[in-house]
Amino acid sequence: MKFGETIYTPEVSAGLAVSKKENHIPKIEAPDSVRAGEPFEVKIKIVNHPNTVQHSFRWIELYFYEDGRDFNPIFVARAELVPEISEQEATFKMKIQKSGKIYVLAYCNLHGVWENRKNIVIK
């Protein structure tokens, strides 16, 4: 099995993962379009999920897949989360020159790696 096949996506449709979608898929708050080179915020939240030592998200990563680029994705940032102390969210600032897609990966210590994505268009 390829590593990518072990990441749960919004389209997940089988087994235990179906019942975990709502509180495991990272929510992305970011504009739909931005001006080239101007900074903008990307906020990622995990909602309605336990935040205990036994069950919590431990990290969130942000990537950008730039349209027309030969080698993708571009790693943007990572937030390490501490159970019970950290909120299960992160806000990053980024700027892009071309349209593309933001990818977010988040790791739950019991239920694995979860992905979400959002298109960002240059105005």
Secondary structure as UniProt FT lines:
FT   HELIX           3..6
FT   TURN            10..11
FT   TURN            15..16
FT   HELIX           17..24
FT   STRAND          27..29
FT   STRAND          33..34
FT   TURN            36..37
FT   STRAND          40..45
FT   STRAND          57..66
FT   TURN            67..68
FT   STRAND          74..80
FT   TURN            83..85
FT   STRAND          89..94
FT   STRAND          100..108
FT   TURN            109..111
FT   STRAND          112..122
//
